[in-house]
Amino acid sequence: MTTLSPWKKSSFSGGGEGNDCVEIADFPTCVAIRDSKGPACGMLTFSPGAFASFLDALKAPQR
């Protein structure tokens, strides 16, 4: 039986082989992000609301 990975690679994964990117997983209780080059090195986890705020901050114009 094949298990689908919850991890999805960023669409902004850089040139070449696409190794310079992050991956995201949407779990029932949290959203997680990790470095695609070192998936075993750890991840950041956010509550869904905190992740939405994180994305809003990234999209905000720089001052």
N, CA, C and O atoms as a GROMACS GRO file, in nm:
protein
  252
    1MET      N    1   0.084  -0.119   0.000
    1MET     CA    2   0.000   0.000   0.000
    1MET      C    3   0.088   0.124   0.000
    1MET      O    4   0.183   0.133   0.078
    2THR      N    5   0.058   0.219  -0.086
    2THR     CA    6   0.134   0.343  -0.094
    2THR      C    7   0.071   0.448  -0.004
    2THR      O    8  -0.050   0.470  -0.008
    3THR      N    9   0.155   0.513   0.077
    3THR     CA   10   0.108   0.620   0.164
    3THR      C   11   0.149   0.753   0.102
    3THR      O   12   0.265   0.774   0.068
    4LEU      N   13   0.053   0.842   0.087
    4LEU     CA   14   0.083   0.974   0.032
    4LEU      C   15   0.149   1.060   0.137
    4LEU      O   16   0.107   1.062   0.253
    5SER      N   17   0.252   1.131   0.097
    5SER     CA   18   0.320   1.221   0.188
    5SER      C   19   0.237   1.346   0.207
    5SER      O   20   0.180   1.397   0.110
    6PRO      N   21   0.228   1.397   0.329
    6PRO     CA   22   0.156   1.523   0.349
    6PRO      C   23   0.237   1.644   0.306
    6PRO      O   24   0.183   1.755   0.300
    7TRP      N   25   0.366   1.625   0.276
    7TRP     CA   26   0.455   1.736   0.244
    7TRP      C   27   0.442   1.777   0.098
    7TRP      O   28   0.442   1.693   0.008
    8LYS      N   29   0.431   1.909   0.077
    8LYS     CA   30   0.423   1.966  -0.057
    8LYS      C   31   0.535   2.067  -0.073
    8LYS      O   32   0.560   2.147   0.016
    9LYS      N   33   0.602   2.063  -0.187
    9LYS     CA   34   0.714   2.153  -0.214
    9LYS      C   35   0.662   2.289  -0.260
    9LYS      O   36   0.562   2.297  -0.332
   10SER      N   37   0.729   2.394  -0.219
   10SER     CA   38   0.694   2.529  -0.258
   10SER      C   39   0.701   2.544  -0.410
   10SER      O   40   0.787   2.486  -0.476
   11SER      N   41   0.609   2.623  -0.464
   11SER     CA   42   0.613   2.652  -0.608
   11SER      C   43   0.726   2.748  -0.643
   11SER      O   44   0.758   2.766  -0.760
   12PHE      N   45   0.786   2.812  -0.543
   12PHE     CA   46   0.899   2.902  -0.562
   12PHE      C   47   1.027   2.831  -0.522
   12PHE      O   48   1.102   2.881  -0.437
   13SER      N   49   1.054   2.716  -0.580
   13SER     CA   50   1.163   2.632  -0.534
   13SER      C   51   1.297   2.658  -0.599
   13SER      O   52   1.388   2.576  -0.589
   14GLY      N   53   1.312   2.770  -0.664
   14GLY     CA   54   1.444   2.804  -0.720
   14GLY      C   55   1.474   2.730  -0.848
   14GLY      O   56   1.398   2.644  -0.893
   15GLY      N   57   1.588   2.764  -0.906
   15GLY     CA   58   1.630   2.704  -1.032
   15GLY      C   59   1.697   2.569  -1.013
   15GLY      O   60   1.697   2.512  -0.904
   16GLY      N   61   1.753   2.521  -1.121
   16GLY     CA   62   1.825   2.394  -1.115
   16GLY      C   63   1.732   2.279  -1.084
   16GLY      O   64   1.629   2.263  -1.150
   17GLU      N   65   1.767   2.200  -0.989
   17GLU     CA   66   1.688   2.083  -0.952
   17GLU      C   67   1.579   2.115  -0.851
   17GLU      O   68   1.510   2.025  -0.803
   18GLY      N   69   1.562   2.242  -0.818
   18GLY     CA   70   1.457   2.280  -0.723
   18GLY      C   71   1.489   2.243  -0.581
   18GLY      O   72   1.399   2.213  -0.502
   19ASN      N   73   1.617   2.244  -0.545
   19ASN     CA   74   1.658   2.201  -0.412
   19ASN      C   75   1.655   2.313  -0.308
   19ASN      O   76   1.668   2.286  -0.188
   20ASP      N   77   1.638   2.438  -0.350
   20ASP     CA   78   1.641   2.550  -0.258
   20ASP      C   79   1.498   2.593  -0.224
   20ASP      O   80   1.450   2.694  -0.273
   21CYS      N   81   1.434   2.516  -0.140
   21CYS     CA   82   1.296   2.551  -0.110
   21CYS      C   83   1.253   2.497   0.026
   21CYS      O   84   1.328   2.429   0.096
   22VAL      N   85   1.132   2.528   0.058
   22VAL     CA   86   1.070   2.474   0.179
   22VAL      C   87   0.956   2.383   0.138
   22VAL      O   88   0.905   2.390   0.026
   23GLU      N   89   0.917   2.298   0.230
   23GLU     CA   90   0.802   2.212   0.211
   23GLU      C   91   0.702   2.244   0.321
   23GLU      O   92   0.739   2.286   0.430
   24ILE      N   93   0.576   2.223   0.292
   24ILE     CA   94   0.470   2.252   0.387
   24ILE      C   95   0.379   2.130   0.401
   24ILE      O   96   0.356   2.058   0.304
   25ALA      N   97   0.329   2.107   0.519
   25ALA     CA   98   0.232   2.001   0.544
   25ALA      C   99   0.119   2.057   0.628
   25ALA      O  100   0.142   2.125   0.728
   26ASP      N  101  -0.002   2.028   0.587
   26ASP     CA  102  -0.121   2.075   0.658
   26ASP      C  103  -0.178   1.956   0.735
   26ASP      O  104  -0.247   1.871   0.678
   27PHE      N  105  -0.149   1.952   0.864
   27PHE     CA  106  -0.198   1.846   0.951
   27PHE      C  107  -0.327   1.891   1.019
   27PHE      O  108  -0.358   2.010   1.016
   28PRO      N  109  -0.404   1.801   1.079
   28PRO     CA  110  -0.531   1.841   1.141
   28PRO      C  111  -0.517   1.947   1.250
   28PRO      O  112  -0.606   2.031   1.265
   29THR      N  113  -0.408   1.945   1.326
   29THR     CA  114  -0.395   2.039   1.438
   29THR      C  115  -0.290   2.147   1.418
   29THR      O  116  -0.278   2.238   1.500
   30CYS      N  117  -0.212   2.138   1.309
   30CYS     CA  118  -0.107   2.237   1.288
   30CYS      C  119  -0.065   2.240   1.141
   30CYS      O  120  -0.099   2.152   1.062
   31VAL      N  121   0.008   2.344   1.107
   31VAL     CA  122   0.072   2.356   0.977
   31VAL      C  123   0.222   2.351   1.005
   31VAL      O  124   0.270   2.419   1.095
   32ALA      N  125   0.296   2.270   0.928
   32ALA     CA  126   0.439   2.254   0.950
   32ALA      C  127   0.516   2.294   0.825
   32ALA      O  128   0.470   2.273   0.713
   33ILE      N  129   0.634   2.353   0.846
   33ILE     CA  130   0.724   2.383   0.734
   33ILE      C  131   0.862   2.329   0.767
   33ILE      O  132   0.902   2.326   0.883
   34ARG      N  133   0.934   2.287   0.662
   34ARG     CA  134   1.068   2.234   0.680
   34ARG      C  135   1.152   2.264   0.556
   34ARG      O  136   1.098   2.295   0.450
   35ASP      N  137   1.282   2.254   0.571
   35ASP     CA  138   1.377   2.272   0.462
   35ASP      C  139   1.380   2.144   0.380
   35ASP      O  140   1.400   2.035   0.436
   36SER      N  141   1.361   2.154   0.250
   36SER     CA  142   1.357   2.034   0.167
   36SER      C  143   1.493   1.964   0.158
   36SER      O  144   1.499   1.845   0.128
   37LYS      N  145   1.601   2.037   0.184
   37LYS     CA  146   1.735   1.976   0.179
   37LYS      C  147   1.767   1.897   0.306
   37LYS      O  148   1.856   1.811   0.304
   38GLY      N  149   1.697   1.923   0.414
   38GLY     CA  150   1.724   1.855   0.540
   38GLY      C  151   1.596   1.820   0.612
   38GLY      O  152   1.574   1.868   0.723
   39PRO      N  153   1.510   1.738   0.553
   39PRO     CA  154   1.380   1.710   0.614
   39PRO      C  155   1.388   1.645   0.752
   39PRO      O  156   1.294   1.657   0.831
   40ALA      N  157   1.496   1.577   0.782
   40ALA     CA  158   1.510   1.514   0.912
   40ALA      C  159   1.567   1.608   1.018
   40ALA      O  160   1.579   1.572   1.134
   41CYS      N  161   1.601   1.730   0.977
   41CYS     CA  162   1.664   1.826   1.069
   41CYS      C  163   1.563   1.903   1.154
   41CYS      O  164   1.603   1.983   1.239
   42GLY      N  165   1.437   1.881   1.133
   42GLY     CA  166   1.336   1.948   1.213
   42GLY      C  167   1.240   2.030   1.130
   42GLY      O  168   1.255   2.041   1.008
   43MET      N  169   1.142   2.085   1.197
   43MET     CA  170   1.039   2.164   1.130
   43MET      C  171   0.986   2.270   1.226
   43MET      O  172   1.002   2.260   1.347
   44LEU      N  173   0.924   2.369   1.169
   44LEU     CA  174   0.851   2.469   1.246
   44LEU      C  175   0.704   2.433   1.238
   44LEU      O  176   0.654   2.398   1.131
   45THR      N  177   0.634   2.442   1.349
   45THR     CA  178   0.491   2.416   1.347
   45THR      C  179   0.416   2.539   1.397
   45THR      O  180   0.462   2.610   1.486
   46PHE      N  181   0.301   2.561   1.338
   46PHE     CA  182   0.216   2.675   1.370
   46PHE      C  183   0.073   2.625   1.387
   46PHE      O  184   0.033   2.529   1.322
   47SER      N  185  -0.003   2.690   1.474
   47SER     CA  186  -0.147   2.666   1.472
   47SER      C  187  -0.197   2.724   1.339
   47SER      O  188  -0.131   2.810   1.282
   48PRO      N  189  -0.311   2.678   1.289
   48PRO     CA  190  -0.359   2.733   1.162
   48PRO      C  191  -0.373   2.886   1.164
   48PRO      O  192  -0.340   2.952   1.065
   49GLY      N  193  -0.422   2.942   1.274
   49GLY     CA  194  -0.435   3.087   1.283
   49GLY      C  195  -0.301   3.158   1.283
   49GLY      O  196  -0.285   3.262   1.218
   50ALA      N  197  -0.205   3.104   1.356
   50ALA     CA  198  -0.071   3.164   1.360
   50ALA      C  199  -0.004   3.155   1.224
   50ALA      O  200   0.068   3.246   1.184
   51PHE      N  201  -0.028   3.046   1.151
   51PHE     CA  202   0.031   3.033   1.018
   51PHE      C  203  -0.028   3.136   0.923
   51PHE      O  204   0.044   3.193   0.841
   52ALA      N  205  -0.159   3.159   0.932
   52ALA     CA  206  -0.223   3.262   0.849
   52ALA      C  207  -0.163   3.399   0.879
   52ALA      O  208  -0.139   3.476   0.786
   53SER      N  209  -0.139   3.429   1.006
   53SER     CA  210  -0.076   3.556   1.043
   53SER      C  211   0.067   3.564   0.991
   53SER      O  212   0.111   3.669   0.945
   54PHE      N  213   0.140   3.454   0.998
   54PHE     CA  214   0.276   3.446   0.946
   54PHE      C  215   0.277   3.478   0.797
   54PHE      O  216   0.359   3.557   0.751
   55LEU      N  217   0.187   3.417   0.720
   55LEU     CA  218   0.180   3.444   0.576
   55LEU      C  219   0.143   3.590   0.548
   55LEU      O  220   0.199   3.652   0.458
   56ASP      N  221   0.049   3.644   0.625
   56ASP     CA  222   0.013   3.784   0.608
   56ASP      C  223   0.132   3.875   0.631
   56ASP      O  224   0.152   3.972   0.557
   57ALA      N  225   0.214   3.844   0.732
   57ALA     CA  226   0.334   3.924   0.761
   57ALA      C  227   0.434   3.914   0.646
   57ALA      O  228   0.499   4.013   0.612
   58LEU      N  229   0.447   3.797   0.587
   58LEU     CA  230   0.539   3.781   0.474
   58LEU      C  231   0.493   3.859   0.352
   58LEU      O  232   0.576   3.908   0.274
   59LYS      N  233   0.363   3.871   0.334
   59LYS     CA  234   0.307   3.938   0.217
   59LYS      C  235   0.301   4.090   0.235
   59LYS      O  236   0.286   4.164   0.138
   60ALA      N  237   0.314   4.137   0.359
   60ALA     CA  238   0.300   4.280   0.387
   60ALA      C  239   0.415   4.358   0.322
   60ALA      O  240   0.528   4.308   0.316
   61PRO      N  241   0.386   4.479   0.275
   61PRO     CA  242   0.492   4.562   0.218
   61PRO      C  243   0.601   4.590   0.322
   61PRO      O  244   0.573   4.610   0.440
   62GLN      N  245   0.724   4.591   0.277
   62GLN     CA  246   0.837   4.620   0.366
   62GLN      C  247   0.839   4.769   0.394
   62GLN      O  248   0.813   4.851   0.306
   63ARG      N  249   0.871   4.804   0.517
   63ARG     CA  250   0.880   4.946   0.556
   63ARG      C  251   1.022   4.991   0.553
   63ARG      O  252   1.050   5.107   0.582
   0.00000   0.00000   0.00000
